[in-house]
Amino acid sequence: MNPIGLRILDRDGIAVSDAVLDQYRTVGAAQISDCMGRLYGVVGLRPLHGGTSRIVGRALTVKARPGDNLMIHKAISLAQAGDVIVVDGGGDCNNALVGELMMMDARRRGVVGFVIDGAVRDADVFAANDFGCFARGVSHKGPYKDGPGEINVAVSVGGQVVQAGDVIVGDADGVVVIAAAHAEAVLALALKKERDEAVSKEKILSGTYEKPWMDRALAALGAAK
């Protein structure tokens, strides 16, 4: 067995079905976040890809030494179609961890996106493509390839713990992470949230939208008019 700090593990546990992932493609990151108490999401990373691309897939996690992408290369070689490569790079932005060539390689293998708590380079290429890429920053300086690193371990990305196999949803608002064990339950809540918001939009357009909660909240604060 490889020592801690240099491990390549299998993804064990619950495997989220393609059918569930397909339904997650119909709901926004913000709505999903609302359904998890606004507690579970990645902060500090921004979308660097072009267009309005969304990413939805299963997490293949990498814990990398800041500035080193050896294990990211290995993760891409192990990736399956529908995976999102999620990298804990310690938030360090001195050296880019991925660039155009790695994006091309990952895309060819069916990877649907990168979530990088670190920097990327070839930002213009990412901006011109619809391959999802969320990162903390950009750097022209390339990475090292010395290791150590780990694959399919629990990682911390933007303040969020991510386990291998978790559902990753990213859009213009950012990235949320849904534990595989809760994927179906959260999906049901998120779909209802989307339906409820659709009704609210119709009421706004028709002039019948009301906010009874607002006056109750103000009354509770002693500010009722």
MDAnalysis code that builds the backbone (N, CA, C; Angstrom):
import MDAnalysis as mda
import numpy as np

u = mda.Universe.empty(675, n_residues=225, atom_resindex=np.repeat(np.arange(225), 3), trajectory=True)
u.add_TopologyAttr("name", ["N", "CA", "C"] * 225)
u.add_TopologyAttr("resid", np.arange(1, 226))
u.add_TopologyAttr("resname", ["MET", "ASN", "PRO", "ILE", "GLY", "LEU", "ARG", "ILE", "LEU", "ASP", "ARG", "ASP", "GLY", "ILE", "ALA", "VAL", "SER", "ASP", "ALA", "VAL", "LEU", "ASP", "GLN", "TYR", "ARG", "THR", "VAL", "GLY", "ALA", "ALA", "GLN", "ILE", "SER", "ASP", "CYS", "MET", "GLY", "ARG", "LEU", "TYR", "GLY", "VAL", "VAL", "GLY", "LEU", "ARG", "PRO", "LEU", "HIS", "GLY", "GLY", "THR", "SER", "ARG", "ILE", "VAL", "GLY", "ARG", "ALA", "LEU", "THR", "VAL", "LYS", "ALA", "ARG", "PRO", "GLY", "ASP", "ASN", "LEU", "MET", "ILE", "HIS", "LYS", "ALA", "ILE", "SER", "LEU", "ALA", "GLN", "ALA", "GLY", "ASP", "VAL", "ILE", "VAL", "VAL", "ASP", "GLY", "GLY", "GLY", "ASP", "CYS", "ASN", "ASN", "ALA", "LEU", "VAL", "GLY", "GLU", "LEU", "MET", "MET", "MET", "ASP", "ALA", "ARG", "ARG", "ARG", "GLY", "VAL", "VAL", "GLY", "PHE", "VAL", "ILE", "ASP", "GLY", "ALA", "VAL", "ARG", "ASP", "ALA", "ASP", "VAL", "PHE", "ALA", "ALA", "ASN", "ASP", "PHE", "GLY", "CYS", "PHE", "ALA", "ARG", "GLY", "VAL", "SER", "HIS", "LYS", "GLY", "PRO", "TYR", "LYS", "ASP", "GLY", "PRO", "GLY", "GLU", "ILE", "ASN", "VAL", "ALA", "VAL", "SER", "VAL", "GLY", "GLY", "GLN", "VAL", "VAL", "GLN", "ALA", "GLY", "ASP", "VAL", "ILE", "VAL", "GLY", "ASP", "ALA", "ASP", "GLY", "VAL", "VAL", "VAL", "ILE", "ALA", "ALA", "ALA", "HIS", "ALA", "GLU", "ALA", "VAL", "LEU", "ALA", "LEU", "ALA", "LEU", "LYS", "LYS", "GLU", "ARG", "ASP", "GLU", "ALA", "VAL", "SER", "LYS", "GLU", "LYS", "ILE", "LEU", "SER", "GLY", "THR", "TYR", "GLU", "LYS", "PRO", "TRP", "MET", "ASP", "ARG", "ALA", "LEU", "ALA", "ALA", "LEU", "GLY", "ALA", "ALA", "LYS"])
u.atoms.positions = np.array([
    [0.844, -1.204, 0.000],
    [0.000, 0.000, 0.000],
    [0.874, 1.247, 0.000],
    [0.496, 2.222, -0.824],
    [1.262, 3.457, -0.867],
    [1.118, 4.221, 0.446],
    [2.173, 4.931, 0.869],
    [2.114, 5.669, 2.132],
    [1.224, 6.889, 2.018],
    [0.745, 7.365, 3.175],
    [-0.039, 8.593, 3.199],
    [0.788, 9.716, 2.582],
    [0.143, 10.453, 1.706],
    [0.834, 11.505, 0.979],
    [1.174, 11.095, -0.437],
    [1.052, 9.797, -0.715],
    [1.344, 9.291, -2.062],
    [0.411, 8.111, -2.338],
    [-0.898, 8.403, -2.314],
    [-1.895, 7.338, -2.453],
    [-2.753, 7.551, -3.691],
    [-3.074, 6.450, -4.341],
    [-4.026, 6.440, -5.447],
    [-5.094, 5.420, -5.081],
    [-6.265, 5.923, -4.663],
    [-7.330, 5.065, -4.154],
    [-8.417, 4.865, -5.204],
    [-9.223, 3.841, -4.992],
    [-10.414, 3.637, -5.814],
    [-11.556, 4.463, -5.227],
    [-12.535, 4.783, -6.062],
    [-13.727, 5.454, -5.559],
    [-14.680, 4.404, -5.025],
    [-14.837, 4.400, -3.726],
    [-15.745, 3.462, -3.082],
    [-17.028, 4.186, -2.679],
    [-18.001, 3.405, -2.227],
    [-19.231, 4.012, -1.720],
    [-20.303, 4.109, -2.779],
    [-21.239, 5.016, -2.550],
    [-22.414, 5.157, -3.403],
    [-22.032, 5.767, -4.745],
    [-22.483, 5.155, -5.830],
    [-22.265, 5.694, -7.169],
    [-23.545, 6.371, -7.632],
    [-23.487, 7.661, -7.863],
    [-24.662, 8.411, -8.305],
    [-24.948, 8.063, -9.758],
    [-26.209, 7.769, -10.066],
    [-26.583, 7.295, -11.400],
    [-26.554, 8.424, -12.434],
    [-26.447, 8.030, -13.703],
    [-26.510, 8.989, -14.795],
    [-27.861, 9.698, -14.817],
    [-28.927, 8.978, -14.460],
    [-30.263, 9.576, -14.463],
    [-30.353, 10.727, -13.469],
    [-29.763, 10.555, -12.295],
    [-29.769, 11.627, -11.295],
    [-28.932, 12.807, -11.792],
    [-27.774, 12.537, -12.382],
    [-26.941, 13.615, -12.909],
    [-27.678, 14.394, -14.000],
    [-28.417, 13.687, -14.848],
    [-29.174, 14.356, -15.907],
    [-30.163, 15.356, -15.324],
    [-30.809, 15.000, -14.232],
    [-31.784, 15.911, -13.623],
    [-31.097, 17.094, -12.953],
    [-29.897, 16.872, -12.419],
    [-29.158, 17.993, -11.829],
    [-28.800, 19.037, -12.881],
    [-28.754, 18.647, -14.136],
    [-28.440, 19.605, -15.198],
    [-29.557, 20.616, -15.414],
    [-30.714, 20.385, -14.807],
    [-31.855, 21.279, -15.001],
    [-32.023, 22.280, -13.868],
    [-31.172, 22.224, -12.856],
    [-31.315, 23.127, -11.705],
    [-30.031, 23.924, -11.498],
    [-30.194, 25.124, -10.952],
    [-29.061, 26.006, -10.756],
    [-28.313, 25.752, -9.462],
    [-27.054, 26.166, -9.451],
    [-26.237, 26.025, -8.243],
    [-26.850, 26.788, -7.074],
    [-27.405, 27.967, -7.343],
    [-27.995, 28.770, -6.269],
    [-29.185, 28.064, -5.634],
    [-30.032, 27.461, -6.477],
    [-31.207, 26.762, -5.954],
    [-30.791, 25.538, -5.130],
    [-29.768, 24.829, -5.603],
    [-29.261, 23.675, -4.858],
    [-28.701, 24.129, -3.516],
    [-27.950, 25.229, -3.532],
    [-27.386, 25.765, -2.290],
    [-28.480, 26.110, -1.292],
    [-29.560, 26.742, -1.777],
    [-30.673, 27.081, -0.891],
    [-31.242, 25.842, -0.210],
    [-31.243, 24.729, -0.931],
    [-31.832, 23.493, -0.402],
    [-30.902, 22.762, 0.554],
    [-29.700, 23.274, 0.735],
    [-28.767, 22.695, 1.711],
    [-28.413, 23.728, 2.780],
    [-29.383, 24.593, 3.068],
    [-29.199, 25.566, 4.145],
    [-28.180, 26.641, 3.845],
    [-27.791, 26.782, 2.572],
    [-26.780, 27.769, 2.160],
    [-25.447, 27.550, 2.877],
    [-25.173, 26.316, 3.206],
    [-23.955, 25.983, 3.952],
    [-22.908, 25.262, 3.108],
    [-23.342, 24.589, 2.037],
    [-22.435, 23.683, 1.323],
    [-22.140, 24.193, -0.077],
    [-20.994, 24.799, -0.239],
    [-20.598, 25.285, -1.552],
    [-19.170, 25.769, -1.526],
    [-18.592, 25.860, -2.695],
    [-17.211, 26.314, -2.857],
    [-17.209, 27.837, -2.941],
    [-16.292, 28.481, -2.235],
    [-16.170, 29.939, -2.294],
    [-14.768, 30.319, -2.756],
    [-14.669, 31.449, -3.438],
    [-13.369, 31.969, -3.839],
    [-12.881, 31.514, -5.194],
    [-13.620, 30.604, -5.850],
    [-13.257, 30.167, -7.199],
    [-14.205, 30.821, -8.191],
    [-13.707, 31.099, -9.392],
    [-14.547, 31.744, -10.390],
    [-14.491, 30.975, -11.711],
    [-15.556, 31.064, -12.502],
    [-15.552, 30.379, -13.797],
    [-14.621, 31.088, -14.776],
    [-13.772, 30.313, -15.443],
    [-12.841, 30.868, -16.417],
    [-13.178, 30.438, -17.839],
    [-14.187, 29.584, -17.995],
    [-14.554, 29.100, -19.315],
    [-15.486, 30.086, -20.003],
    [-15.663, 29.874, -21.302],
    [-16.503, 30.767, -22.077],
    [-17.954, 30.368, -22.061],
    [-18.791, 31.269, -22.545],
    [-20.203, 30.966, -22.674],
    [-20.905, 30.809, -21.337],
    [-21.987, 30.044, -21.363],
    [-22.794, 29.825, -20.163],
    [-22.730, 28.363, -19.741],
    [-21.574, 27.755, -19.982],
    [-21.429, 26.321, -19.721],
    [-21.678, 25.984, -18.260],
    [-22.360, 24.866, -18.056],
    [-22.541, 24.293, -16.726],
    [-21.743, 23.006, -16.663],
    [-21.281, 22.667, -15.488],
    [-20.666, 21.354, -15.315],
    [-21.467, 20.582, -14.283],
    [-21.737, 19.347, -14.606],
    [-22.411, 18.433, -13.693],
    [-21.716, 17.085, -13.845],
    [-21.202, 16.546, -12.747],
    [-20.520, 15.264, -12.834],
    [-20.117, 14.743, -11.476],
    [-19.402, 13.635, -11.498],
    [-18.930, 12.988, -10.276],
    [-17.497, 13.421, -9.995],
    [-17.209, 13.697, -8.735],
    [-15.886, 14.189, -8.364],
    [-14.831, 13.098, -8.416],
    [-13.744, 13.393, -9.114],
    [-12.505, 12.625, -9.011],
    [-11.538, 13.584, -8.325],
    [-11.207, 13.298, -7.075],
    [-10.486, 14.267, -6.256],
    [-8.975, 14.059, -6.325],
    [-8.270, 15.185, -6.215],
    [-6.803, 15.175, -6.192],
    [-6.324, 16.125, -5.102],
    [-5.447, 15.635, -4.255],
    [-4.768, 16.505, -3.290],
    [-3.344, 16.675, -3.788],
    [-2.999, 17.880, -4.195],
    [-1.706, 18.134, -4.814],
    [-0.854, 19.033, -3.932],
    [0.437, 18.846, -4.013],
    [1.338, 19.811, -3.383],
    [1.210, 21.119, -4.142],
    [1.124, 22.259, -3.444],
    [0.991, 23.535, -4.144],
    [2.047, 23.687, -5.237],
    [1.583, 23.992, -6.439],
    [2.490, 24.210, -7.559],
    [2.919, 22.959, -8.286],
    [2.396, 21.782, -7.887],
    [2.832, 20.517, -8.485],
    [1.610, 19.778, -9.061],
    [1.720, 19.308, -10.298],
    [0.556, 18.670, -10.923],
    [0.774, 17.210, -11.328],
    [1.760, 16.554, -10.743],
    [2.027, 15.155, -11.089],
    [0.767, 14.301, -10.935],
    [0.099, 14.418, -9.781],
    [-1.063, 13.574, -9.531],
    [-2.291, 14.022, -10.325],
    [-2.305, 15.254, -10.787],
    [-3.409, 15.681, -11.655],
    [-3.292, 14.979, -13.003],
    [-2.081, 14.884, -13.516],
    [-1.869, 14.121, -14.752],
    [-2.333, 12.675, -14.581],
    [-1.977, 12.075, -13.447],
    [-2.392, 10.689, -13.200],
    [-3.908, 10.580, -13.104],
    [-4.533, 11.541, -12.437],
    [-5.999, 11.515, -12.300],
    [-6.672, 11.587, -13.664],
    [-6.165, 12.424, -14.545],
    [-6.747, 12.523, -15.878],
    [-6.641, 11.184, -16.601],
    [-5.528, 10.488, -16.414],
    [-5.362, 9.191, -17.078],
    [-6.312, 8.137, -16.530],
    [-6.795, 8.329, -15.293],
    [-7.712, 7.382, -14.658],
    [-9.179, 7.780, -14.822],
    [-9.424, 8.976, -15.306],
    [-10.780, 9.526, -15.315],
    [-11.709, 8.745, -16.228],
    [-12.971, 8.774, -15.845],
    [-14.038, 8.179, -16.645],
    [-14.921, 9.291, -17.207],
    [-15.641, 8.972, -18.265],
    [-16.546, 9.953, -18.851],
    [-17.536, 10.450, -17.800],
    [-17.723, 11.757, -17.739],
    [-18.640, 12.339, -16.760],
    [-17.983, 12.789, -15.476],
    [-16.681, 12.586, -15.352],
    [-15.977, 13.006, -14.136],
    [-15.682, 14.503, -14.159],
    [-15.588, 15.067, -12.958],
    [-15.060, 16.418, -12.756],
    [-13.786, 16.257, -11.930],
    [-12.669, 16.779, -12.432],
    [-11.414, 16.714, -11.689],
    [-11.425, 17.849, -10.666],
    [-11.432, 17.484, -9.381],
    [-11.498, 18.452, -8.284],
    [-10.158, 18.439, -7.565],
    [-9.460, 19.580, -7.575],
    [-8.076, 19.623, -7.097],
    [-7.925, 20.546, -5.899],
    [-7.427, 19.987, -4.820],
    [-7.016, 20.769, -3.652],
    [-5.551, 21.134, -3.847],
    [-5.329, 22.362, -4.334],
    [-3.971, 22.854, -4.532],
    [-3.546, 23.817, -3.443],
    [-4.264, 23.774, -2.315],
    [-3.904, 24.613, -1.184],
    [-4.192, 26.086, -1.390],
    [-4.916, 26.412, -2.481],
    [-5.224, 27.813, -2.740],
    [-4.055, 28.623, -3.253],
    [-2.940, 27.960, -3.542],
    [-1.735, 28.647, -3.992],
    [-1.858, 29.011, -5.475],
    [-1.552, 30.258, -5.825],
    [-1.691, 30.716, -7.207],
    [-0.362, 31.130, -7.827],
    [0.747, 30.706, -7.253],
    [2.048, 31.045, -7.821],
    [2.322, 30.282, -9.109],
    [1.951, 29.008, -9.137],
    [2.183, 28.173, -10.310],
    [0.863, 27.595, -10.801],
    [0.643, 27.641, -12.098],
    [-0.566, 27.056, -12.673],
    [-0.506, 25.537, -12.575],
    [-1.643, 24.940, -12.259],
    [-1.707, 23.485, -12.124],
    [-2.209, 22.796, -13.387],
    [-2.981, 23.487, -14.208],
    [-3.466, 22.934, -15.480],
    [-3.413, 24.015, -16.547],
    [-3.401, 23.564, -17.806],
    [-3.402, 24.480, -18.931],
    [-4.077, 23.840, -20.127],
    [-3.802, 24.385, -21.297],
    [-4.494, 23.960, -22.511],
    [-4.306, 22.482, -22.810],
    [-3.078, 21.979, -22.729],
    [-2.829, 20.585, -23.106],
    [-3.561, 19.623, -22.179],
    [-3.545, 19.916, -20.886],
    [-4.246, 19.049, -19.936],
    [-5.751, 19.130, -20.136],
    [-6.241, 20.313, -20.476],
    [-7.672, 20.447, -20.771],
    [-8.045, 19.595, -21.975],
    [-7.228, 19.647, -23.028],
    [-7.507, 18.855, -24.227],
    [-7.499, 17.362, -23.930],
    [-6.516, 16.933, -23.137],
    [-6.407, 15.518, -22.779],
    [-7.617, 15.080, -21.966],
    [-7.986, 15.907, -20.962],
    [-9.132, 15.568, -20.108],
    [-10.413, 15.516, -20.924],
    [-10.585, 16.482, -21.799],
    [-11.803, 16.535, -22.602],
    [-11.924, 15.311, -23.497],
    [-10.814, 14.893, -24.076],
    [-10.835, 13.718, -24.954],
    [-11.278, 12.477, -24.198],
    [-10.979, 12.423, -22.915],
    [-11.333, 11.262, -22.101],
    [-12.744, 11.348, -21.528],
    [-13.455, 12.418, -21.813],
    [-14.827, 12.549, -21.335],
    [-14.981, 13.313, -20.044],
    [-13.893, 13.857, -19.504],
    [-13.989, 14.706, -18.316],
    [-14.794, 15.948, -18.675],
    [-15.676, 16.377, -17.761],
    [-16.560, 17.495, -18.084],
    [-16.100, 18.821, -17.490],
    [-15.081, 18.791, -16.631],
    [-14.617, 20.063, -16.096],
    [-13.550, 19.917, -15.037],
    [-12.936, 21.070, -14.721],
    [-11.959, 21.195, -13.643],
    [-12.519, 22.112, -12.560],
    [-12.277, 21.758, -11.301],
    [-12.494, 22.656, -10.174],
    [-11.168, 22.696, -9.435],
    [-10.464, 23.819, -9.512],
    [-9.078, 23.907, -9.077],
    [-8.930, 24.953, -7.978],
    [-8.587, 24.529, -6.764],
    [-8.266, 25.504, -5.717],
    [-6.786, 25.841, -5.859],
    [-6.525, 26.633, -6.883],
    [-5.189, 27.015, -7.286],
    [-5.318, 27.766, -8.595],
    [-4.231, 27.841, -9.338],
    [-4.226, 28.632, -10.568],
    [-4.197, 27.752, -11.809],
    [-4.624, 28.355, -12.922],
    [-4.508, 27.725, -14.234],
    [-3.773, 28.701, -15.150],
    [-3.352, 28.218, -16.310],
    [-2.813, 29.120, -17.316],
    [-3.480, 28.825, -18.665],
    [-3.052, 29.558, -19.697],
    [-3.754, 29.518, -20.987],
    [-5.197, 29.955, -20.796],
    [-5.351, 31.018, -20.029],
    [-6.692, 31.497, -19.684],
    [-7.493, 31.885, -20.915],
    [-6.814, 32.381, -21.947],
    [-7.528, 32.772, -23.153],
    [-8.153, 31.569, -23.843],
    [-7.472, 30.425, -23.767],
    [-8.007, 29.200, -24.370],
    [-9.229, 28.721, -23.599],
    [-9.160, 28.736, -22.270],
    [-10.324, 28.349, -21.473],
    [-11.501, 29.287, -21.759],
    [-11.213, 30.585, -21.879],
    [-12.278, 31.554, -22.116],
    [-12.939, 31.356, -23.473],
    [-12.198, 30.770, -24.415],
    [-12.734, 30.557, -25.758],
    [-13.404, 29.203, -25.914],
    [-13.414, 28.392, -24.851],
    [-13.982, 27.053, -24.911],
    [-15.095, 26.889, -23.894],
    [-15.913, 25.852, -24.105],
    [-17.011, 25.584, -23.180],
    [-16.690, 24.452, -22.211],
    [-15.414, 24.074, -22.125],
    [-15.002, 23.081, -21.132],
    [-14.974, 23.777, -19.774],
    [-15.798, 23.303, -18.847],
    [-15.941, 23.990, -17.568],
    [-14.656, 24.042, -16.771],
    [-14.296, 25.242, -16.318],
    [-13.102, 25.397, -15.492],
    [-13.352, 26.463, -14.448],
    [-13.316, 26.059, -13.183],
    [-13.423, 26.980, -12.063],
    [-12.090, 26.955, -11.328],
    [-11.516, 28.119, -11.085],
    [-10.204, 28.171, -10.439],
    [-10.105, 29.414, -9.570],
    [-9.097, 29.415, -8.705],
    [-8.905, 30.555, -7.818],
    [-8.175, 31.698, -8.507],
    [-7.326, 31.382, -9.482],
    [-6.570, 32.437, -10.139],
    [-5.904, 31.951, -11.407],
    [-5.066, 32.818, -11.970],
    [-4.350, 32.557, -13.216],
    [-2.879, 32.877, -12.996],
    [-2.012, 32.050, -13.562],
    [-0.564, 32.295, -13.494],
    [0.101, 31.786, -14.756],
    [1.042, 32.579, -15.288],
    [1.810, 32.129, -16.448],
    [2.873, 31.103, -16.071],
    [3.219, 31.054, -14.790],
    [4.281, 30.149, -14.343],
    [3.784, 28.709, -14.317],
    [4.533, 27.819, -14.937],
    [4.132, 26.427, -15.032],
    [4.349, 25.640, -13.748],
    [3.807, 24.415, -13.709],
    [3.887, 23.581, -12.509],
    [5.135, 22.710, -12.491],
    [5.384, 22.143, -11.325],
    [6.407, 21.107, -11.157],
    [5.727, 19.746, -11.240],
    [6.503, 18.724, -11.371],
    [5.967, 17.368, -11.526],
    [6.760, 16.389, -10.662],
    [6.878, 16.724, -9.405],
    [7.676, 15.926, -8.476],
    [6.852, 15.202, -7.426],
    [5.549, 15.572, -7.282],
    [4.752, 15.020, -6.209],
    [5.133, 15.673, -4.890],
    [4.638, 15.154, -3.772],
    [3.713, 14.026, -3.671],
    [2.297, 14.454, -4.055],
    [1.333, 13.608, -3.713],
    [-0.053, 13.897, -4.002],
    [-0.895, 12.654, -3.797],
    [-2.223, 12.853, -3.784],
    [-3.140, 11.735, -3.554],
    [-4.361, 11.869, -4.458],
    [-4.943, 10.742, -4.796],
    [-6.118, 10.693, -5.673],
    [-7.247, 9.950, -4.964],
    [-8.444, 10.508, -5.093],
    [-9.663, 9.926, -4.504],
    [-9.632, 9.885, -2.985],
    [-9.016, 10.916, -2.401],
    [-9.087, 11.134, -0.958],
    [-9.995, 12.338, -0.715],
    [-10.400, 12.538, 0.524],
    [-11.170, 13.738, 0.859],
    [-10.273, 14.956, 0.691],
    [-10.801, 15.995, 0.054],
    [-10.041, 17.220, -0.159],
    [-10.849, 18.416, 0.311],
    [-10.157, 19.532, 0.461],
    [-10.811, 20.794, 0.814],
    [-10.596, 21.766, -0.334],
    [-11.698, 22.229, -0.909],
    [-11.634, 23.131, -2.060],
    [-12.548, 24.316, -1.792],
    [-11.969, 25.484, -1.686],
    [-12.775, 26.673, -1.432],
    [-13.607, 26.571, -0.179],
    [-13.049, 25.973, 0.872],
    [-13.759, 25.833, 2.141],
    [-14.757, 24.701, 2.194],
    [-14.815, 23.889, 1.154],
    [-15.777, 22.783, 1.074],
    [-15.044, 21.459, 1.036],
    [-15.430, 20.535, 1.908],
    [-14.884, 19.178, 1.852],
    [-15.559, 18.439, 0.704],
    [-14.758, 17.801, -0.135],
    [-15.263, 17.043, -1.272],
    [-14.734, 15.622, -1.175],
    [-15.634, 14.667, -1.277],
    [-15.273, 13.260, -1.297],
    [-15.355, 12.743, -2.729],
    [-14.522, 11.782, -3.050],
    [-14.593, 11.155, -4.371],
    [-15.996, 10.605, -4.602],
    [-16.565, 10.905, -5.769],
    [-17.900, 10.437, -6.107],
    [-19.012, 11.402, -5.782],
    [-18.710, 12.484, -5.052],
    [-19.732, 13.493, -4.786],
    [-20.207, 14.121, -6.094],
    [-21.411, 14.684, -6.067],
    [-21.940, 15.373, -7.245],
    [-21.422, 16.811, -7.241],
    [-20.889, 17.229, -8.382],
    [-20.403, 18.591, -8.561],
    [-21.309, 19.293, -9.557],
    [-21.823, 20.452, -9.166],
    [-22.621, 21.283, -10.069],
    [-22.003, 22.672, -10.083],
    [-21.654, 23.144, -11.268],
    [-21.083, 24.476, -11.398],
    [-21.758, 25.258, -12.497],
    [-22.022, 26.530, -12.232],
    [-22.567, 27.412, -13.261],
    [-22.045, 28.815, -13.008],
    [-22.676, 29.817, -13.595],
    [-22.181, 31.185, -13.488],
    [-22.142, 31.692, -12.054],
    [-22.930, 31.089, -11.161],
    [-22.955, 31.503, -9.755],
    [-21.881, 30.828, -8.914],
    [-21.242, 29.792, -9.427],
    [-20.214, 29.093, -8.669],
    [-20.438, 27.600, -8.630],
    [-19.817, 26.949, -7.654],
    [-19.813, 25.487, -7.568],
    [-20.425, 25.038, -6.252],
    [-21.333, 24.072, -6.340],
    [-21.855, 23.415, -5.142],
    [-21.502, 21.941, -5.198],
    [-21.429, 21.341, -4.021],
    [-21.045, 19.939, -3.878],
    [-22.129, 19.226, -3.096],
    [-22.625, 18.132, -3.650],
    [-23.669, 17.351, -2.983],
    [-23.111, 15.979, -2.660],
    [-23.107, 15.613, -1.389],
    [-22.615, 14.295, -0.989],
    [-23.395, 13.212, -1.719],
    [-22.685, 12.211, -2.196],
    [-23.330, 11.155, -2.975],
    [-24.501, 10.525, -2.223],
    [-24.347, 10.358, -0.922],
    [-25.402, 9.725, -0.126],
    [-26.675, 10.556, -0.075],
    [-26.573, 11.857, -0.325],
    [-27.734, 12.745, -0.242],
    [-28.181, 13.245, -1.608],
    [-27.593, 12.723, -2.674],
    [-27.825, 13.279, -4.007],
    [-29.299, 13.241, -4.409],
    [-29.975, 12.134, -4.171],
    [-31.365, 12.027, -4.602],
    [-32.284, 12.898, -3.751],
    [-32.034, 12.960, -2.449],
    [-32.875, 13.772, -1.565],
    [-32.729, 15.258, -1.885],
    [-31.499, 15.713, -2.088],
    [-31.275, 17.121, -2.422],
    [-31.863, 17.444, -3.786],
    [-31.748, 16.516, -4.721],
    [-32.315, 16.725, -6.055],
    [-33.818, 16.978, -5.970],
    [-34.535, 16.181, -5.181],
    [-35.982, 16.354, -5.046],
    [-36.309, 17.747, -4.515],
    [-35.544, 18.210, -3.534],
    [-35.775, 19.546, -2.983],
    [-35.467, 20.625, -4.016],
    [-34.393, 20.439, -4.771],
    [-33.983, 21.438, -5.754],
    [-34.983, 21.538, -6.898],
    [-35.513, 20.402, -7.326],
    [-36.525, 20.420, -8.387],
    [-37.784, 21.154, -7.923],
    [-38.178, 20.921, -6.668],
    [-39.333, 21.638, -6.116],
    [-39.034, 23.138, -6.042],
    [-37.833, 23.479, -5.650],
    [-37.430, 24.886, -5.575],
    [-37.555, 25.550, -6.938],
    [-37.110, 24.869, -7.977],
    [-37.217, 25.404, -9.338],
    [-38.679, 25.599, -9.733],
    [-39.530, 24.619, -9.389],
    [-40.956, 24.748, -9.720],
    [-41.580, 25.935, -8.987],
    [-41.241, 26.071, -7.701],
    [-41.795, 27.176, -6.913],
    [-41.345, 28.526, -7.480],
    [-40.090, 28.619, -7.909],
    [-39.596, 29.874, -8.459],
    [-40.278, 30.192, -9.794],
    [-40.587, 29.153, -10.560],
    [-41.293, 29.372, -11.826],
    [-42.672, 29.982, -11.569],
    [-43.350, 29.503, -10.513],
    [-44.653, 30.070, -10.145],
    [-44.490, 31.532, -9.719],
    [-43.444, 31.816, -8.940],
    [-43.214, 33.195, -8.491],
    [-42.960, 34.127, -9.672],
    [-42.225, 33.656, -10.668],
    [-41.954, 34.481, -11.852],
    [-43.251, 34.819, -12.583],
    [-44.153, 33.829, -12.675],
    [-45.438, 34.073, -13.334],
    [-46.246, 35.124, -12.578],
    [-46.214, 35.052, -11.241],
    [-46.950, 36.015, -10.432],
    [-46.352, 37.414, -10.557],
    [-45.032, 37.509, -10.633],
    [-44.397, 38.814, -10.811],
    [-44.851, 39.437, -12.116],
    [-44.850, 38.650, -13.173],
    [-45.248, 39.153, -14.488],
    [-46.718, 39.560, -14.527],
    [-47.551, 38.865, -13.748],
    [-48.981, 39.171, -13.753],
    [-49.365, 40.226, -12.717],
    [-48.412, 40.648, -11.887],
    [-48.690, 41.657, -10.873],
    [-49.372, 41.124, -9.636],
    [-49.315, 39.823, -9.407],
    [-49.996, 39.227, -8.241],
    [-49.009, 38.696, -7.201],
    [-47.744, 39.041, -7.355],
    [-46.715, 38.512, -6.449],
    [-46.761, 39.259, -5.125],
    [-46.787, 38.529, -4.023],
    [-46.805, 39.126, -2.691],
    [-45.713, 38.505, -1.829],
    [-45.340, 39.236, -0.772],
    [-44.277, 38.777, 0.136],
    [-44.768, 38.859, 1.585],
    [-45.676, 37.986, 1.992],
    [-46.189, 38.052, 3.368],
    [-45.114, 37.831, 4.418],
    [-44.082, 37.116, 4.064],
    [-42.986, 36.863, 5.007],
    [-42.264, 38.153, 5.399],
    [-42.248, 39.138, 4.494],
    [-41.524, 40.384, 4.752],
    [-42.118, 41.136, 5.946],
    [-43.455, 41.308, 5.936],
    [-44.089, 42.033, 7.040],
    [-44.006, 41.247, 8.339],
    [-44.073, 39.917, 8.255],
    [-43.922, 39.109, 9.478],
    [-42.538, 39.299, 10.070],
    [-41.516, 39.321, 9.211],
    [-40.148, 39.502, 9.699],
    [-39.965, 40.877, 10.330],
    [-40.542, 41.902, 9.686],
    [-40.439, 43.250, 10.233],
    [-41.197, 43.375, 11.543],
    [-42.375, 42.738, 11.626],
    [-43.153, 42.782, 12.850],
    [-42.410, 42.122, 13.997],
    [-41.746, 41.022, 13.708],
    [-40.985, 40.331, 14.743],
    [-39.837, 41.195, 15.266],
    [-39.376, 42.111, 14.425],
    [-38.295, 43.023, 14.828],
    [-38.820, 44.310, 15.442],
    [-40.150, 44.437, 15.508],
    [-40.764, 45.637, 16.062],
    [-40.773, 46.804, 15.096],
    [-40.667, 46.476, 13.778],
    [-40.606, 47.547, 12.793],
    [-41.815, 47.538, 11.866],
    [-42.904, 46.931, 12.307],
    [-44.092, 46.855, 11.458],
    [-44.701, 48.238, 11.283],
    [-45.204, 48.510, 10.066],
    [-45.819, 49.827, 9.794],
    [-47.335, 49.708, 9.878],
])
